[in-house]
Amino acid sequence: MHILLIHQSFASFNEPGGTRHYELAIYLAKSGYRVTIIASPVSYLSGQVSKKGEPLGESLLDGQEPEGNGGVTILRAYTYSALHKSFIHRVVSFFSFMVSAFLMGLKVKDVDVVWGTSPPIFQGVTAWLLARVKQVPFLFEIRDLWPAFAVQVGVLRQPTLIRASEWLERFLYRHSDRVIVNSPGFVDHVRERGARQVFVVSNGVDPRMFDPQADGSSFCREHGLEGKYIVLYAGAHGVSNDLLVVVEAADLMRDNQQIEIVFLGDGKEKPALMEKAKSMGLSNIHFLPPIPKAEMPQALAAADACLAILKPIPLYATVYPNKVFDYMAAGKPVLLAIRGVIKEVVEDAGAGICVSPGAPAALADAIRFLASRPQEGREMGMRGRHYVEAHFDRAVLAEQLSKHFRELKV
């Protein structure tokens, strides 16, 4: 079976960003599928053109064909690169990829299923059109509830644009042959807006990628973090991530020089966060550039605790952030400032401490608690590791996805 995936923000192990789709594609290829991915040459995390000059066809990360009869091919479609300049530039970037990916997709032969994913939702239009032209099923995957998230955060405010976006969302749900969501919290939302067949293939992790006993001392030496209790945030630095709360928590802990907050990643808000920390005279915050997923195990090995945080808006209670599963697989206690379904996971696993989002003092207290009880934190981390091995193993989730493709082909 040949699957065509349209995914502007696709990232492989040698790039920063979430690698859910890379891992799923590798699994599908090893199971005998052919997977062609049309992606952007522009990093969704930083807006940098990180793949300029690459050939259109890329082999797998290690240069090897996967086991089985299938393979993965990555094609890079033109994308306007000023992704993070403003909302308008962002929309232009989305539309440029939507058009160029469609034209590129027309040239991909012998496709059996088109796989679309949102956000950005505009690439869902590309996937739907290609599925109709090629007369094959259209599987639509929802990774967050756009435009609802954008409206609640305040990024999308113009009433006409909101109505148009909501119409497009409903259109794609209604015209999908199957809708996959990566969190159980999304199911009611997409059903209420017209999706007929809705299934959960949740976010998860490959536990084999992380070793809870790994030594992170080389990472600490490289970044001058020896002897510190390291609280690591790894991921996007955007409006939704509410990282100013973490800066304010660091200010409340400036009396404890053993605790160091490490921001690892990139995003539109990072310069402002760096400037804020500087203006407050904070010496207990360390900003690091994004690293490829292949290097993330070493970074997590250096951490004593790991942080996941989102703005305190109601819809964020529906999400399953990828980073939480990575943290748990690495055997690190989770500091969670997100309500809802992911809080249920952390609490069921006994894998960390949950605090109210938007509360710097509560976050600072939780960090101090873990720093004063390192053995208790290590026990939380190992409980989290065992929990994701049992419930969120990427290989098991990939087989669930494979089953949906097989059913669509019948």
Buried (B, 14 or more C-beta within 10 A) or exposed (E): BBBBBBBBBBBBBBBBBBBBBBBBBBBBBBBEBBBBBBBBBBBBBBBBBBBEEEEEEBEBBEEEBBEEEBBBBBBBBBBBBEBBEEEEBBBBBBBBBBBBBBEBBEEBEEBBBBBBBBBBBBBBBBBBBBBEEBEBBBBBBBBBBBBBBBBBBEBBEEEEBBEEBBEBBBBBBEBBBBBBBBBEBBBEBBBEBBBEBBBBBBBBBBBEBBBBEBEBEEBBEEBEBEEBBBBBBBBBBBBBBBBBBBBBBBBBBBEBEEBBBBBBBBBBBBEEBBEBBEEBEBEBBBBBEBBBBBBBBBBBBBBBBBBBBBBBBEBBBBBBBBBBBBBBBBBBBBBBBBBBBBBBBBEEBBBBBBBEBBBBEBBBBBBBBBBEEEEEBBBBBBBBBBBBBEBBBBBEBBBBBBEBBEEBEE
